[in-house]
């Protein structure tokens, strides 16, 4: 199932949170060779995890992480502006645009989990009135986005081949929602139910709880 969890509430899901940060370490440092910080417990975190982001997490039947994404509003500090503004030539700042980072799949995660995460992102857009997500992705992710049925508009890139890094902008049309839901094997009704369980029928302002 999908869970929507702010960073300050991860303590209520210790198995889920620990396995998420450990899977991030495995994916980004061990498999991809990124220069990321991993602590003594084998967990990967960066400075943006300290800003109380909202995580969309696929939770397996055993309570462990199957895949996740991290969201922050572009009205505050975000990676695309702090590190990758040279790819777009401008800062992206709007209450209607959030940044999505740290797209991670656990060892058992596959295309269906990836699609479920994108479906969860669509629920955030619908529930909170967001128009776009912005994020940085590498060439490896292009194939995954195409398979899911949710490819971004590319705002800028650098590098070539497998080394290419791009900034993308996503929207989420009703047609895209149907495609992604079918790929995930999750009905739109069930997806909406998981969202409402997290936020209630009347959603609060997305980041009213941020410090």
C-alpha positions, -999 to +999 in steps of 0.1 A: +000+000+000+010+037-003+018+057+027+022+095+029+045+103+057+061+136+068+097+132+080+088+141+116+062+112+116+086+085+104+092+076+140+058+061+140+069+037+113+104+027+124+107-004+102+094+015+071+117+045+077+148+025+084+144+002+054+138+032+032+170+050+041+189+017+039+175+010+004+184+045-006+220+038+005+221+006-015+206+022-047+224+055-047+259+046-033+263+009-038+246+004-072+249+038-088+282+050-072+269+084-061+289+104-036+262+103-008+265+102+030+257+069+046+257+066+084+269+038+107+235+021+104+237+020+066+212+047+061+215+075+034+202+110+042+210+144+030+203+180+041+169+180+024+157+152+047+162+176+075+135+200+061+106+178+070+097+167+035+067+146+026+075+110+016+053+088-006+063+053+003+052+019-010+049-004+021+051-041+016+031-067+036+061-070+060+061-033+068+093-027+048+100-001+022+093-012-014+099+022-031+096+059-023+098+095-034+105+127-015+086+160-020+093+196-010+076+228-022+098+250-044+089+280-023+116+268+001+150+252-004+151+225-031+178+207-049+168+218-084+175+254-074+204+249-050+224+225-072+210+223-107+198+258-116+224+260-144+204+233-163+173+255-164+188+289-165+164+301-138+151+293-103+118+273-101+097+290-074+059+285-072+034+273-047+020+252-075+052+234-082+068+209-058+102+192-062+103+154-063+137+137-055+152+105-042+131+082-064+141+048-050+130+012-055+137-015-029+152-048-038+117-063-044+104-031-061+097-033-099+078-014-125+045-018-107+059-003-075+074+025-096+040+031-112+023+031-078+047+058-066+038+080-096+002+074-089+008+086-054+024+117-068-007+123-088-028+121-057-007+148-042-014+170-072-051+164-071-055+166-033-033+197-028-039+216-060-004+212-074+001+217-111+036+203-117+064+184-101+100+193-110+129+169-105+164+159-116+168+125-133+195+105-150+193+086-183+185+054-166+151+068-155+140+078-190+131+042-198+113+037-165+092+068-170+082+057-205+073+022-192+051+038-165+034+061-189+045+094-172+074+110-190+083+146-181+089+177-202+127+182-202+137+217-192+175+212-196+202+186-197+239+181-194+262+151-204+256+124-230+245+088-231+243+071-197+259+101-181+231+125-191+214+144-163+182+163-169+157+185-151+121+175-159+086+189-153+057+166-148+020+172-150-007+145-144-037+144-167-067+122-161-055+101-190-021+097-174-037+087-142-056+059-158-024+047-176-003+047-145-030+031-123-033+003-148+004-002-149+005-002-111-024-027-108-040-003-083-075+011-090-079+049-089-105+044-061-081+025-039-054+050-046-077+078-035-087+059-004-050+056+007-046+093+003-077+102+023-066+079+051-034+099+053-049+134+051-086+132+056-114+144+034-104+181+040-067+183+033-046+208+053-022+232+036+005+208+023+034+221+043+016+239+072+034+215+096+069+222+084+093+238+109 
